[in-house]
Amino acid sequence: MVRSVRTSEEPRASARGILVFLVKGGEEMASTTKVLRGIARSVGKVEGEALVSQQPISHFMYDIENETGIIKMFNHELHGRSVTNKVLVYPSVIGATGGSSGLFYKCKITKVGPKAIICRKVDPIDIAGALAGGIPAVDGFKEDPLAEIRTGDWVEVIADKLGKEALVKISRKNNRD
């Protein structure tokens, strides 16, 4: 139970691991947080809304459009969704090595790429694209990130050192459970 609220829109942590936010209109909203520990395959610190796929993803220019960031993969569960500024969570890559240049292009040139990628196993194709694109890529979790993170969760990725432990902090509003 929340007993007090700050007047800013900044979150604060309680002893029970519950974050409290004051939102417009003076309503309180609480969210639960969970921390996953993985391995940094590309470094960076970002936060954003999660977009989760249970299916592999290709960053090739015809699978995710270079100019819009819209997923165009035929029969894909995220067909028509945008990866732009999302923390993209998926099992691993599918497709050819052109996906690494596609990820780089979307992140650095057209600015419609994801903020970070989180995978069960980051393929070397995606590692190359993430490194060139300047976005963090994390895998090597004890828990399955696809089971722990849901589309719409707020995710903070802290991947400071290549090949070392990275933290993925997941916040979920209680009304999303």
QUIDACOR-V779799 format. One record per residue. N is the residue number from 1. RES is the residue in three letters. PSI is psi in whole degrees, -180 to 180 (NA if undefined). Layout:
BEGIN
N,RES,PSI / N,RES,PSI
END
This chain:
BEGIN
1,MET,135 / 2,VAL,130 / 3,ARG,-23 / 4,SER,159 / 5,VAL,136 / 6,ARG,160 / 7,THR,-1 / 8,SER,173 / 9,GLU,8 / 10,GLU,141 / 11,PRO,156 / 12,ARG,149 / 13,ALA,141 / 14,SER,175 / 15,ALA,-22 / 16,ARG,6 / 17,GLY,22 / 18,ILE,133 / 19,LEU,143 / 20,VAL,135 / 21,PHE,145 / 22,LEU,120 / 23,VAL,170 / 24,LYS,140 / 25,GLY,1 / 26,GLY,12 / 27,GLU,141 / 28,GLU,142 / 29,MET,135 / 30,ALA,153 / 31,SER,149 / 32,THR,152 / 33,THR,150 / 34,LYS,145 / 35,VAL,126 / 36,LEU,144 / 37,ARG,125 / 38,GLY,-159 / 39,ILE,132 / 40,ALA,118 / 41,ARG,-20 / 42,SER,145 / 43,VAL,160 / 44,GLY,166 / 45,LYS,116 / 46,VAL,166 / 47,GLU,152 / 48,GLY,180 / 49,GLU,138 / 50,ALA,144 / 51,LEU,115 / 52,VAL,135 / 53,SER,136 / 54,GLN,-8 / 55,GLN,150 / 56,PRO,157 / 57,ILE,145 / 58,SER,136 / 59,HIS,9 / 60,PHE,148 / 61,MET,-24 / 62,TYR,-12 / 63,ASP,-38 / 64,ILE,118 / 65,GLU,133 / 66,ASN,-29 / 67,GLU,-21 / 68,THR,-23 / 69,GLY,11 / 70,ILE,132 / 71,ILE,123 / 72,LYS,12 / 73,MET,125 / 74,PHE,132 / 75,ASN,22 / 76,HIS,142 / 77,GLU,-24 / 78,LEU,14 / 79,HIS,128 / 80,GLY,-9 / 81,ARG,155 / 82,SER,139 / 83,VAL,-6 / 84,THR,124 / 85,ASN,22 / 86,LYS,156 / 87,VAL,107 / 88,LEU,123 / 89,VAL,123 / 90,TYR,163 / 91,PRO,-52 / 92,SER,-175 / 93,VAL,158 / 94,ILE,144 / 95,GLY,-169 / 96,ALA,178 / 97,THR,-15 / 98,GLY,-17 / 99,GLY,-31 / 100,SER,-41 / 101,SER,-32 / 102,GLY,-42 / 103,LEU,-46 / 104,PHE,-50 / 105,TYR,-46 / 106,LYS,-36 / 107,CYS,-43 / 108,LYS,-36 / 109,ILE,-58 / 110,THR,-9 / 111,LYS,35 / 112,VAL,14 / 113,GLY,175 / 114,PRO,161 / 115,LYS,-30 / 116,ALA,161 / 117,ILE,138 / 118,ILE,125 / 119,CYS,160 / 120,ARG,-44 / 121,LYS,112 / 122,VAL,118 / 123,ASP,150 / 124,PRO,-30 / 125,ILE,-48 / 126,ASP,-33 / 127,ILE,-46 / 128,ALA,-45 / 129,GLY,-39 / 130,ALA,-43 / 131,LEU,-49 / 132,ALA,-35 / 133,GLY,-10 / 134,GLY,30 / 135,ILE,150 / 136,PRO,147 / 137,ALA,131 / 138,VAL,140 / 139,ASP,-164 / 140,GLY,34 / 141,PHE,150 / 142,LYS,-42 / 143,GLU,157 / 144,ASP,115 / 145,PRO,-27 / 146,LEU,-23 / 147,ALA,-25 / 148,GLU,-29 / 149,ILE,136 / 150,ARG,151 / 151,THR,132 / 152,GLY,-18 / 153,ASP,152 / 154,TRP,125 / 155,VAL,131 / 156,GLU,128 / 157,VAL,124 / 158,ILE,100 / 159,ALA,87 / 160,ASP,-36 / 161,LYS,128 / 162,LEU,128 / 163,GLY,1 / 164,LYS,177 / 165,GLU,136 / 166,ALA,147 / 167,LEU,139 / 168,VAL,111 / 169,LYS,124 / 170,ILE,126 / 171,SER,131 / 172,ARG,126 / 173,LYS,137 / 174,ASN,-31 / 175,ASN,-1 / 176,ARG,-11 / 177,ASP,NA
END
